[in-house]
Amino acid sequence: MLNHIEAFLYAVGRVGLRSRYVLADDRGRPRLVLPGRPWETYLELAVTEIRDYGATSVQVCRRLRALLEGLVATLPDECGPALRAELRLLDDAVDREFGDAPRRGDARTADPQGIGGRHRQDAPPDASPPGEPGP
């Protein structure tokens, strides 16, 4: 689900939202005026409950961090302050939920799959790939 939320937030963040939308008839006469919502509203709605209810899960924290950091890296600068604020809220939640440093460190490490584990580049130098003999 976080993949879909990330795609939605990316699309909304790239569009450049307006404070209002006017729907006109075929002659260009305004027929309906709808208030727009700011980027921050969509972001907050998308991540707040996931953070609040998923903060006890290392996997949820890792995936949510990857989502937020990815959006910081790809969206226009004006989206950055709200994204960084959400990252701070995620850090606060991780600090509250994980008392031990190793699990807290895991929960603070972005992972687009959320599953963690050792990455290939993190393997010790004498480790051999699966199925291959050691040194």
DSSP file with accessible surface (Angstrom, degrees, kcal/mol):
  #  RESIDUE AA STRUCTURE BP1 BP2  ACC     N-H-->O    O-->H-N    N-H-->O    O-->H-N    TCO  KAPPA ALPHA  PHI   PSI    X-CA   Y-CA   Z-CA
    1    1 A M     >        0   0  164      0, 0.0     4,-2.3     0, 0.0     3,-0.3   0.000 360.0 360.0 360.0 -36.9    0.0    0.0    0.0
    2    2 A L  H  >  +     0   0   25      1,-0.2     4,-2.7     2,-0.2     5,-0.2   0.827 360.0  59.3 -62.5 -28.5    2.9    2.4    0.7
    3    3 A N  H  > S+     0   0  104      2,-0.2     4,-2.2     1,-0.2    -1,-0.2   0.918 108.0  44.8 -63.0 -42.3    4.0    2.0   -2.9
    4    4 A H  H  > S+     0   0  138     -3,-0.3     4,-2.5     2,-0.2    -2,-0.2   0.905 113.0  50.3 -68.2 -41.2    0.6    3.4   -4.0
    5    5 A I  H  X S+     0   0   31     -4,-2.3     4,-2.9     2,-0.2     5,-0.2   0.918 110.1  50.9 -62.7 -42.6    0.7    6.1   -1.5
    6    6 A E  H  X S+     0   0   51     -4,-2.7     4,-2.5     1,-0.2    -2,-0.2   0.932 110.1  49.1 -60.9 -44.3    4.2    7.1   -2.6
    7    7 A A  H  X S+     0   0   60     -4,-2.2     4,-2.4     2,-0.2    -1,-0.2   0.914 112.6  48.6 -62.5 -41.1    3.1    7.2   -6.2
    8    8 A F  H  X S+     0   0   99     -4,-2.5     4,-2.9     2,-0.2     5,-0.3   0.944 112.2  47.3 -63.1 -48.6    0.1    9.4   -5.3
    9    9 A L  H  X S+     0   0    0     -4,-2.9     4,-2.7     1,-0.2    -2,-0.2   0.882 111.0  52.5 -62.9 -36.6    2.1   11.8   -3.2
   10   10 A Y  H  X S+     0   0   98     -4,-2.5     4,-1.6    -5,-0.2    -1,-0.2   0.948 111.8  45.7 -62.6 -46.9    4.7   12.0   -6.0
   11   11 A A  H  X S+     0   0   51     -4,-2.4     4,-1.2     1,-0.2    -2,-0.2   0.933 115.5  45.6 -63.2 -45.8    2.0   12.9   -8.6
   12   12 A V  H  X S+     0   0   18     -4,-2.9     4,-0.8     1,-0.2     3,-0.4   0.910 112.1  52.2 -65.8 -39.2    0.3   15.4   -6.3
   13   13 A G  H  < S+     0   0    6     -4,-2.7    -1,-0.2    -5,-0.3    -2,-0.2   0.807 110.3  48.2 -67.8 -28.5    3.6   17.0   -5.4
   14   14 A R  H  < S+     0   0  133     -4,-1.6    -1,-0.2    -5,-0.2    -2,-0.2   0.728  99.8  68.4 -82.9 -22.5    4.6   17.5   -9.0
   15   15 A V  H  < S-     0   0  102     -4,-1.2    -1,-0.2    -3,-0.4    -2,-0.2   0.840  96.0-127.0 -70.5 -36.4    1.3   19.0  -10.1
   16   16 A G     <  -     0   0   48     -4,-0.8    -3,-0.1    -3,-0.1    -2,-0.1   0.901  28.9-130.0  80.7  80.1    1.5   22.3   -8.3
   17   17 A L        -     0   0   51     -5,-0.2     2,-0.3    -4,-0.1    22,-0.1  -0.242  15.6-139.3 -66.5 152.9   -1.8   22.5   -6.4
   18   18 A R        -     0   0  154      1,-0.1    19,-0.1    19,-0.1     3,-0.1  -0.747  17.5-124.6-109.7 159.8   -4.1   25.5   -6.6
   19   19 A S  S    S+     0   0  103     -2,-0.3    17,-3.2     1,-0.2     2,-0.3   0.722  95.6  10.0 -76.2 -19.8   -6.1   27.1   -3.8
   20   20 A R  E     -A   35   0A 141     15,-0.3     2,-0.4    17,-0.1    -1,-0.2  -0.991  64.8-144.2-155.3 157.2   -9.3   26.7   -5.8
   21   21 A Y  E     -A   34   0A  62     13,-3.2    13,-3.2    -2,-0.3     2,-0.5  -0.977  11.4-156.2-125.4 133.7  -10.5   24.9   -8.9
   22   22 A V  E     -A   33   0A  58     -2,-0.4     2,-0.5    11,-0.2    11,-0.2  -0.947   2.5-158.9-114.5 123.1  -13.1   26.4  -11.3
   23   23 A L  E     -A   32   0A  92      9,-3.2     8,-3.3    -2,-0.5     9,-1.8  -0.891  17.3-168.0-100.3 127.8  -15.1   24.1  -13.5
   24   24 A A  E     -A   30   0A  59     -2,-0.5     2,-0.0     6,-0.3    -2,-0.0  -0.759  18.7-116.2-115.6 161.6  -16.6   25.8  -16.5
   25   25 A D    >   -     0   0   37      4,-2.3     3,-2.1    -2,-0.3    -1,-0.1  -0.174  51.2 -81.6 -82.4-174.5  -19.3   24.9  -19.1
   26   26 A D  T 3  S+     0   0  156      1,-0.3    -1,-0.1     2,-0.1    -2,-0.0   0.653 131.5  54.6 -68.8 -11.0  -18.5   24.6  -22.8
   27   27 A R  T 3  S-     0   0  193      2,-0.1    -1,-0.3     0, 0.0    -2,-0.0   0.357 120.1-107.0 -98.8   2.0  -18.7   28.4  -23.2
   28   28 A G  S <  S+     0   0   53     -3,-2.1    -2,-0.1     1,-0.3     3,-0.0   0.548  71.0 144.4  86.8   6.1  -16.1   29.0  -20.5
   29   29 A R        -     0   0  113      1,-0.1    -4,-2.3     2,-0.0    -1,-0.3  -0.663  57.1-111.9 -79.8 128.9  -18.6   30.3  -17.9
   30   30 A P  E     +A   24   0A  88      0, 0.0    -6,-0.3     0, 0.0     3,-0.1  -0.378  43.3 165.9 -59.7 132.4  -17.7   29.2  -14.3
   31   31 A R  E     +     0   0A 154     -8,-3.3     2,-0.3     1,-0.4    -7,-0.2   0.583  63.8  21.4-120.1 -24.8  -20.3   26.7  -13.0
   32   32 A L  E     -A   23   0A  85     -9,-1.8    -9,-3.2     2,-0.0     2,-0.5  -0.976  57.0-162.9-151.0 132.0  -18.6   25.3   -9.9
   33   33 A V  E     -A   22   0A  74     -2,-0.3   -11,-0.2   -11,-0.2   -13,-0.0  -0.979  13.7-172.3-117.7 123.5  -15.8   26.5   -7.7
   34   34 A L  E     -A   21   0A  76    -13,-3.2   -13,-3.2    -2,-0.5     2,-0.1  -0.942  24.7-119.0-115.9 136.8  -14.1   24.0   -5.5
   35   35 A P  E     -A   20   0A 108      0, 0.0   -15,-0.3     0, 0.0     2,-0.2  -0.472  29.1-137.0 -70.1 143.5  -11.6   24.8   -2.8
   36   36 A G        -     0   0   18    -17,-3.2   -17,-0.1    -2,-0.1   -19,-0.0  -0.515   9.7-129.6 -92.3 167.0   -8.2   23.2   -3.3
   37   37 A R        -     0   0  146     -2,-0.2   -19,-0.1   -19,-0.1   -17,-0.1  -0.945  22.1-116.7-116.7 142.9   -6.1   21.5   -0.6
   38   38 A P    >>  -     0   0   68      0, 0.0     4,-1.3     0, 0.0     3,-1.0  -0.343  28.5-108.3 -74.8 159.9   -2.4   22.3    0.1
   39   39 A W  H 3> S+     0   0   20      1,-0.3     4,-2.4     2,-0.2     3,-0.2   0.876 116.9  61.3 -51.1 -43.9    0.3   19.7   -0.4
   40   40 A E  H 3> S+     0   0   91      1,-0.2     4,-2.8     2,-0.2    -1,-0.3   0.845  99.4  55.8 -58.6 -34.2    0.8   19.4    3.4
   41   41 A T  H <> S+     0   0   57     -3,-1.0     4,-2.4     2,-0.2    -1,-0.2   0.926 109.1  45.4 -65.7 -45.3   -2.8   18.2    3.8
   42   42 A Y  H  X S+     0   0   60     -4,-1.3     4,-2.2    -3,-0.2    -2,-0.2   0.923 114.6  49.0 -63.3 -43.6   -2.3   15.4    1.4
   43   43 A L  H  X S+     0   0    1     -4,-2.4     4,-2.0     2,-0.2     5,-0.3   0.947 112.1  47.2 -61.7 -49.3    1.0   14.4    3.0
   44   44 A E  H  X S+     0   0  113     -4,-2.8     4,-2.2     1,-0.2     5,-0.3   0.922 113.1  48.6 -60.1 -45.5   -0.4   14.5    6.5
   45   45 A L  H  < S+     0   0  139     -4,-2.4     4,-0.4    -5,-0.2    -1,-0.2   0.898 112.4  50.6 -61.3 -37.0   -3.4   12.4    5.5
   46   46 A A  H  < S+     0   0   19     -4,-2.2    -1,-0.2    -5,-0.2    -2,-0.2   0.837 124.2  20.9 -72.8 -34.0   -1.2    9.9    3.7
   47   47 A V  H  X S+     0   0    0     -4,-2.0     4,-2.7    -5,-0.1     5,-0.2   0.668  97.8  83.3-115.2 -16.7    1.3    9.2    6.5
   48   48 A T  H  X S+     0   0   30     -4,-2.2     4,-3.1    -5,-0.3     5,-0.2   0.941  98.1  39.2 -60.8 -53.2    0.0   10.1    9.9
   49   49 A E  H  > S+     0   0  134     -4,-0.4     4,-2.9    -5,-0.3     5,-0.4   0.886 115.1  54.0 -67.1 -34.9   -2.0    7.0   10.7
   50   50 A I  H  > S+     0   0   46     -4,-0.2     4,-2.0     2,-0.2    -1,-0.2   0.941 113.7  42.7 -63.2 -44.2    0.6    4.8    9.2
   51   51 A R  H  X S+     0   0   20     -4,-2.7     4,-1.0     2,-0.2    -2,-0.2   0.949 116.5  47.6 -65.0 -47.9    3.3    6.4   11.4
   52   52 A D  H  < S+     0   0   87     -4,-3.1    -2,-0.2    -5,-0.2    -1,-0.2   0.911 123.8  30.5 -63.1 -43.2    1.1    6.4   14.5
   53   53 A Y  H  < S+     0   0  182     -4,-2.9     3,-0.3    -5,-0.2    -1,-0.2   0.687 123.9  46.5 -91.4 -18.6   -0.1    2.8   14.2
   54   54 A G  H >< S+     0   0   11     -4,-2.0     3,-2.2    -5,-0.4     7,-0.4   0.396  78.1 102.5-102.4   3.7    3.0    1.4   12.5
   55   55 A A  T 3< S+     0   0    4     -4,-1.0    -1,-0.2     1,-0.3    42,-0.1   0.690  76.6  59.2 -64.8 -17.6    5.7    3.0   14.8
   56   56 A T  T 3  S+     0   0   89     -3,-0.3     2,-0.6    -4,-0.1    -1,-0.3   0.516  92.1  82.9 -87.3  -2.9    6.2   -0.3   16.7
   57   57 A S    <>  -     0   0   34     -3,-2.2     4,-2.3     1,-0.2     5,-0.2  -0.892  63.7-157.8-106.6 120.4    7.2   -2.1   13.5
   58   58 A V  H  > S+     0   0   11     -2,-0.6     4,-2.6     1,-0.2     5,-0.2   0.924  96.7  53.2 -57.7 -42.5   10.8   -1.8   12.2
   59   59 A Q  H  > S+     0   0  102      1,-0.2     4,-2.4     2,-0.2     5,-0.2   0.908 108.6  47.5 -63.2 -43.5    9.6   -2.7    8.7
   60   60 A V  H  > S+     0   0   42     -6,-0.2     4,-2.8     1,-0.2     5,-0.3   0.935 113.0  49.2 -64.4 -43.6    6.9    0.0    8.6
   61   61 A C  H  X S+     0   0    1     -4,-2.3     4,-2.4    -7,-0.4    -2,-0.2   0.917 111.9  48.8 -61.7 -42.9    9.4    2.7    9.9
   62   62 A R  H  X S+     0   0   13     -4,-2.6     4,-2.1    52,-0.2    49,-1.8   0.925 114.7  44.1 -63.9 -44.8   12.0    1.7    7.4
   63   63 A R  H  X S+     0   0   20     -4,-2.4     4,-2.3    -5,-0.2    -2,-0.2   0.911 113.4  50.4 -69.2 -40.0    9.6    1.8    4.4
   64   64 A L  H  X S+     0   0    1     -4,-2.8     4,-2.6    -5,-0.2     5,-0.2   0.916 110.1  50.8 -65.6 -39.4    8.0    5.0    5.5
   65   65 A R  H  X S+     0   0   12     -4,-2.4     4,-3.1    -5,-0.3     5,-0.3   0.929 109.4  50.6 -63.1 -42.9   11.4    6.7    5.9
   66   66 A A  H  X S+     0   0   13     -4,-2.1     4,-2.4    45,-0.3    -1,-0.2   0.916 110.4  50.6 -62.1 -39.7   12.3    5.5    2.4
   67   67 A L  H  X S+     0   0    0     -4,-2.3     4,-2.1     2,-0.2    -2,-0.2   0.960 114.4  42.5 -60.7 -52.2    9.1    7.0    1.1
   68   68 A L  H  X S+     0   0    1     -4,-2.6     4,-2.3     1,-0.2    -2,-0.2   0.921 116.0  47.4 -64.7 -44.8    9.7   10.4    2.7
   69   69 A E  H  X S+     0   0   87     -4,-3.1     4,-2.0     1,-0.2    -1,-0.2   0.886 110.8  53.1 -65.4 -37.6   13.4   10.6    1.8
   70   70 A G  H  X S+     0   0   26     -4,-2.4     4,-1.2    -5,-0.3    -1,-0.2   0.902 109.7  47.8 -63.1 -40.0   12.6    9.6   -1.8
   71   71 A L  H  X S+     0   0    2     -4,-2.1     4,-2.8     2,-0.2     3,-0.3   0.900 108.3  54.5 -68.9 -37.9   10.0   12.4   -2.0
   72   72 A V  H  < S+     0   0   50     -4,-2.3    -1,-0.2     1,-0.2    -2,-0.2   0.919 111.4  46.9 -58.3 -40.7   12.4   14.9   -0.5
   73   73 A A  H  < S+     0   0   85     -4,-2.0    -1,-0.2    -5,-0.2    -2,-0.2   0.742 123.5  30.1 -74.7 -23.0   14.9   13.9   -3.2
   74   74 A T  H  < S+     0   0   68     -4,-1.2    -2,-0.2    -3,-0.3    -1,-0.2   0.673 100.6  79.6-115.4 -20.1   12.5   14.1   -6.2
   75   75 A L  S  < S-     0   0   10     -4,-2.8   -61,-0.1    -5,-0.2     5,-0.1  -0.477  90.0 -81.8 -90.2 163.1    9.8   16.7   -5.5
   76   76 A P    >>  -     0   0   37      0, 0.0     3,-2.1     0, 0.0     4,-0.5  -0.181  45.5-106.0 -58.6 155.0   10.1   20.4   -5.9
   77   77 A D  G >4 S+     0   0  143      1,-0.3     3,-1.3     2,-0.2    -2,-0.1   0.779 114.7  68.5 -55.7 -32.1   11.8   22.3   -3.0
   78   78 A E  G 34 S+     0   0  137      1,-0.3     4,-0.3     2,-0.2    -1,-0.3   0.736  97.1  54.2 -66.3 -16.7    8.5   23.8   -1.8
   79   79 A C  G <> S+     0   0    4     -3,-2.1     4,-1.8     1,-0.2    -1,-0.3   0.681  89.7  83.7 -83.7 -18.6    7.4   20.3   -0.7
   80   80 A G  H <X S+     0   0    6     -3,-1.3     4,-3.0    -4,-0.5     5,-0.3   0.873  80.8  55.1 -57.2 -47.7   10.6   19.8    1.4
   81   81 A P  H  > S+     0   0   77      0, 0.0     4,-2.2     0, 0.0    -1,-0.2   0.926 111.1  45.2 -57.9 -43.0    9.6   21.5    4.6
   82   82 A A  H  > S+     0   0   14     -4,-0.3     4,-2.0    -3,-0.2    -2,-0.2   0.906 114.3  49.4 -67.0 -38.4    6.5   19.4    5.1
   83   83 A L  H  X S+     0   0    0     -4,-1.8     4,-2.1     2,-0.2    -1,-0.2   0.925 111.1  48.8 -66.8 -42.8    8.4   16.2    4.2
   84   84 A R  H  X S+     0   0  113     -4,-3.0     4,-2.2     1,-0.2    -2,-0.2   0.881 108.9  54.2 -65.9 -34.2   11.3   17.1    6.6
   85   85 A A  H  X S+     0   0   33     -4,-2.2     4,-2.2    -5,-0.3    -1,-0.2   0.917 108.3  49.3 -64.3 -40.1    8.7   17.8    9.4
   86   86 A E  H  X S+     0   0   18     -4,-2.0     4,-2.3     1,-0.2    -2,-0.2   0.878 108.1  53.9 -66.8 -36.0    7.2   14.3    8.8
   87   87 A L  H  X S+     0   0   22     -4,-2.1     4,-2.6     2,-0.2    -1,-0.2   0.903 107.8  50.5 -63.8 -38.9   10.7   12.8    9.0
   88   88 A R  H  X S+     0   0  144     -4,-2.2     4,-2.5     2,-0.2    -2,-0.2   0.917 109.7  50.1 -65.0 -40.5   11.2   14.5   12.4
   89   89 A L  H  X S+     0   0   72     -4,-2.2     4,-2.2     2,-0.2    -2,-0.2   0.896 110.5  50.3 -64.0 -38.0    7.8   13.1   13.6
   90   90 A L  H  X S+     0   0    1     -4,-2.3     4,-2.7     2,-0.2    -2,-0.2   0.929 109.3  50.9 -65.0 -43.3    8.9    9.6   12.4
   91   91 A D  H  X S+     0   0   34     -4,-2.6     4,-2.7     1,-0.2    -2,-0.2   0.920 109.8  50.6 -58.9 -43.4   12.2   10.0   14.3
   92   92 A D  H  X S+     0   0   81     -4,-2.5     4,-2.0     2,-0.2    -1,-0.2   0.919 110.9  48.5 -61.1 -43.2   10.3   11.0   17.4
   93   93 A A  H  X S+     0   0    1     -4,-2.2     4,-2.2     2,-0.2    -2,-0.2   0.916 111.8  49.1 -64.5 -42.2    8.0    7.9   17.1
   94   94 A V  H  X S+     0   0    0     -4,-2.7     4,-2.4     1,-0.2    -2,-0.2   0.929 110.0  51.6 -63.3 -43.7   11.0    5.6   16.6
   95   95 A D  H  < S+     0   0   72     -4,-2.7    -1,-0.2     1,-0.2    -2,-0.2   0.882 112.6  46.3 -61.4 -37.8   12.8    7.1   19.6
   96   96 A R  H  < S+     0   0  164     -4,-2.0    -1,-0.2    -5,-0.2    -2,-0.2   0.884 118.7  39.9 -70.0 -38.9    9.7    6.5   21.8
   97   97 A E  H  < S+     0   0   90     -4,-2.2     2,-0.7     1,-0.2    -2,-0.2   0.748 110.1  55.5 -87.3 -27.6    9.1    3.0   20.6
   98   98 A F     <  +     0   0    8     -4,-2.4    -1,-0.2    -5,-0.2     6,-0.1  -0.863  52.3 173.2-116.6 100.7   12.6    1.5   20.4
   99   99 A G        +     0   0   71     -2,-0.7     2,-0.4    -3,-0.1    -1,-0.2   0.774  61.5  76.8 -75.7 -26.9   14.5    1.7   23.6
  100  100 A D  S  > S-     0   0   76      1,-0.1     4,-2.3     4,-0.0     5,-0.2  -0.709  79.0-134.6 -93.7 137.3   17.5   -0.3   22.4
  101  101 A A  H  > S+     0   0   61     -2,-0.4     4,-2.9     1,-0.2     5,-0.2   0.867  99.3  54.5 -58.5 -42.8   20.0    1.3   20.1
  102  102 A P  H  > S+     0   0   92      0, 0.0     4,-2.2     0, 0.0    -1,-0.2   0.946 113.8  40.7 -61.7 -45.2   20.3   -1.5   17.5
  103  103 A R  H  > S+     0   0  112      2,-0.2     4,-2.7     1,-0.2    -2,-0.2   0.888 114.6  52.9 -69.5 -36.0   16.6   -1.7   16.8
  104  104 A R  H  X S+     0   0   71     -4,-2.3     4,-1.5     2,-0.2    -1,-0.2   0.927 109.6  49.5 -63.0 -42.9   16.3    2.0   16.9
  105  105 A G  H  < S+     0   0   33     -4,-2.9    -2,-0.2     1,-0.2    -1,-0.2   0.909 111.0  49.3 -62.3 -41.6   19.1    2.2   14.3
  106  106 A D  H >< S+     0   0   81     -4,-2.2     3,-1.4     1,-0.2    -2,-0.2   0.922 110.4  50.3 -61.4 -45.0   17.3   -0.4   12.2
  107  107 A A  H 3< S+     0   0    0     -4,-2.7    -1,-0.2     1,-0.3    -2,-0.2   0.759 108.7  53.3 -67.5 -22.2   14.1    1.5   12.4
  108  108 A R  T 3< S+     0   0   91     -4,-1.5     2,-0.6    -5,-0.2    -1,-0.3   0.354  88.9  96.0 -93.0   4.9   15.9    4.8   11.4
  109  109 A T  S <  S-     0   0   64     -3,-1.4   -43,-0.2    -4,-0.2   -44,-0.1  -0.868  77.2-127.0-100.5 119.7   17.4    3.2    8.2
  110  110 A A        +     0   0   32     -2,-0.6   -47,-0.2   -45,-0.2   -48,-0.1  -0.365  32.5 172.1 -64.6 139.9   15.4    3.8    5.0
  111  111 A D    >   -     0   0    7    -49,-1.8     3,-0.6   -52,-0.1   -45,-0.3  -0.864  28.0-151.6-151.1 113.6   14.5    0.6    3.1
  112  112 A P  T 3  S+     0   0   90      0, 0.0   -49,-0.1     0, 0.0    -1,-0.1   0.709 104.0  40.0 -63.3 -17.8   12.2    0.8    0.1
  113  113 A Q  T 3  S-     0   0  145     -3,-0.0   -50,-0.1     3,-0.0   -51,-0.0   0.596  98.8-140.9-100.4 -16.5   11.1   -2.8    0.7
  114  114 A G  S <  S+     0   0    2     -3,-0.6   -52,-0.2   -52,-0.1   -51,-0.2   0.363  73.2 106.0  78.8  -6.1   11.0   -2.3    4.5
  115  115 A I        -     0   0  116      1,-0.2   -56,-0.1   -53,-0.1    -1,-0.1   0.687  59.2-165.6 -87.1 -17.7   12.4   -5.8    5.1
  116  116 A G        +     0   0   17    -57,-0.1    -1,-0.2     1,-0.1     2,-0.1  -0.364  25.8 140.1  72.9-145.8   15.9   -4.8    6.1
  117  117 A G        -     0   0   62     -2,-0.1     2,-0.3     2,-0.0    -1,-0.1  -0.185  65.0 -47.3  87.6 170.5   18.7   -7.4    6.3
  118  118 A R        -     0   0  174     -2,-0.1     2,-0.2     2,-0.0     5,-0.1  -0.603  54.6-135.2 -79.8 135.4   22.2   -7.0    5.2
  119  119 A H    >>  -     0   0   72     -2,-0.3     3,-1.8     1,-0.1     4,-0.6  -0.576  24.9-110.7 -85.2 153.4   22.8   -5.4    1.9
  120  120 A R  G >4 S+     0   0  167      1,-0.3     3,-1.3    -2,-0.2    -1,-0.1   0.881 119.2  52.3 -51.9 -43.3   25.4   -7.0   -0.4
  121  121 A Q  G 34 S+     0   0  153      1,-0.3    -1,-0.3    -3,-0.0    -3,-0.0   0.703 105.7  57.2 -70.8 -15.2   27.8   -4.0    0.0
  122  122 A D  G <4 S+     0   0   88     -3,-1.8    -1,-0.3     2,-0.0    -2,-0.2   0.532  81.1 113.0 -89.2  -6.6   27.5   -4.4    3.8
  123  123 A A  S << S-     0   0   38     -3,-1.3    -3,-0.0    -4,-0.6    -4,-0.0  -0.326  81.0 -96.4 -66.8 146.8   28.7   -8.0    3.8
  124  124 A P    >   -     0   0   55      0, 0.0     3,-2.0     0, 0.0    -1,-0.1  -0.263  36.3-110.6 -60.2 152.6   32.0   -8.7    5.4
  125  125 A P  T 3  S+     0   0  142      0, 0.0    -2,-0.1     0, 0.0    -3,-0.0   0.789 116.9  51.7 -59.2 -27.1   35.0   -8.9    2.9
  126  126 A D  T 3  S+     0   0  110      2,-0.1     2,-0.2     8,-0.0    -3,-0.0   0.458  84.5 112.7 -91.5   3.3   35.4  -12.6    3.4
  127  127 A A    <   -     0   0   51     -3,-2.0    -4,-0.0     7,-0.1     7,-0.0  -0.517  56.4-148.1 -76.5 139.5   31.7  -13.4    2.7
  128  128 A S        -     0   0   45     -2,-0.2     3,-0.1     4,-0.1     6,-0.1  -0.797  24.7-100.7-104.4 149.2   31.0  -15.3   -0.5
  129  129 A P    >   -     0   0   29      0, 0.0     3,-2.1     0, 0.0    -1,-0.1  -0.283  57.7 -78.7 -61.2 153.1   27.8  -15.0   -2.5
  130  130 A P  T 3  S+     0   0  127      0, 0.0     0, 0.0     0, 0.0     0, 0.0  -0.259 119.1  20.1 -54.6 137.3   25.3  -17.7   -1.9
  131  131 A G  T 3  S+     0   0   88      1,-0.2     0, 0.0    -3,-0.1     0, 0.0   0.420 103.4 103.0  84.5  -1.9   26.2  -20.9   -3.8
  132  132 A E  S <  S-     0   0  121     -3,-2.1    -1,-0.2    -4,-0.0    -4,-0.1  -0.895  76.2-107.4-114.2 145.9   29.8  -20.0   -4.2
  133  133 A P        -     0   0  116      0, 0.0    -1,-0.0     0, 0.0     0, 0.0  -0.283  39.2-107.5 -67.6 152.6   32.7  -21.4   -2.3
  134  134 A G              0   0   52      1,-0.2    -7,-0.1    -6,-0.1    -8,-0.0  -0.111 360.0 360.0 -70.6 175.8   34.4  -19.2    0.3
  135  135 A P              0   0  145      0, 0.0    -1,-0.2     0, 0.0    -7,-0.0  -0.105 360.0 360.0 -66.9 360.0   37.9  -17.7   -0.1
